[in-house]
Amino acid sequence: MSNYFVGMRLIGMDICKNRYGIREGLFEKIYSVPKWNSPDYIAILRDICLREKIDLAVVIPELEVLFWSESIDFVPALLPPPKFGRIALSKSALFDTLADTGLIVPYRIYTRAEVIEGKADEFKVRPYWLRDCGPGTTSAKGALKVVDPSEARAWALLQKEVTMFMASEYLPGRNLACCMLFFNDELLKFVCAERIRYFADHLILSGISGNTCEGRLINDESVRTIAEKCVRLVSQKTGEASHGLLIVDLMENSYGIPMVTEINLRHVAFTSAFAAGGVNMAEAQLLATMGLIDRIDRSEVRFPMGNLFLRDIDGLPLWVENWQDPQLGCAL
């Protein structure tokens, strides 16, 4: 979708567990690589980058983003600084950092054993959101809306792979995201969105599978202000410049005030919708990586109220500028 990168060669590197992805045709080539924490990772990565003459990298898995920011310097990539990344990857560290800022809801951290023993009963907020708070966890892993304490105990018994849970006030309002591109403390570009529905939401107790199937692009200055404040507060805590492509997730409380729930260090499902709506964050990320900041379109796009982002299992993502619900007996 970018006029700047029409002749780009896309080379993929992945652990290649998704067989469909290997044959999907998005990349000219896909190399199988080990996980980021493998002793062979850097050597294999370096060999591929030299062989393919890789100019720029876009890193997606968040634990890999952190590893690159700490250990990879032979390929240019616009990444958040290491200390910032470590806080963002840990739900508990992020909430501890933002405590007393008014940006987050009340919360407590419990081990799985403590939840099973009933210690989470001491968390007086009802209902509350219980979820895995391990580093790098995504897609509301291990999440449940708890109304009765017995639900938390039963859930922890089932979630054998979760070692640490976070209990936090349940937020009933809009599910929001603000994507921001920072370069050495300067906010270059931003765009906001609302998640409406998730794939297979009826099959998951939390209703959140982590894969948005329906949403919309929005213009909401309060969302951008709160998200930017969150990023800058964490950066102040670490003593690092705000840098890289970041997506702050927020949920509205019962008063309609957006509260921060997490920071993503990577692109999310909305990336193609952002570009279709006129805000190409991926293009801006690459231009900034190349030092071509003057070529980034800094204008704010106004989105039509009826726009809709749609994804389905068997098709490409769609962005509809003005959606109208079908009427019985009428052609679309």
Number of C-alpha atoms within 10 A of each C-alpha: 12 10 7 11 11 8 7 7 13 13 16 17 16 15 12 15 9 9 8 9 13 17 11 8 10 12 14 9 14 18 15 14 18 17 13 18 11 9 10 12 13 17 9 14 20 14 11 16 16 12 9 11 10 16 13 15 17 18 18 12 15 21 19 16 23 25 15 21 17 14 10 15 9 14 17 15 22 24 26 27 21 18 17 23 24 20 21 27 23 18 24 22 15 21 23 14 17 19 14 11 12 11 18 22 18 16 18 16 20 18 18 24 15 16 24 18 12 13 16 23 15 9 17 10 16 14 18 23 22 29 24 29 26 17 17 18 16 16 12 17 18 22 23 23 21 21 14 12 19 14 13 25 21 12 19 26 15 11 14 10 11 17 14 19 26 23 26 22 21 22 23 13 16 17 19 24 28 23 27 23 23 23 21 12 14 11 16 20 21 23 24 23 22 22 21 15 18 18 18 14 16 11 10 13 12 18 17 20 21 17 17 23 22 20 23 24 26 22 16 12 11 11 26 19 11 19 27 21 14 22 23 16 15 21 21 12 14 18 12 17 19 26 22 23 25 25 24 24 23 26 24 19 16 12 9 12 17 23 23 24 21 23 24 20 27 18 19 16 16 27 16 21 23 22 16 17 19 16 21 21 24 19 18 22 26 21 18 21 19 14 11 12 16 9 11 17 15 14 10 12 13 11 15 16 13 13 18 21 27 19 20 12 8 6 8 9 18 16 22 16 17 11 13 11 6 9 8 6 6 6 6 7
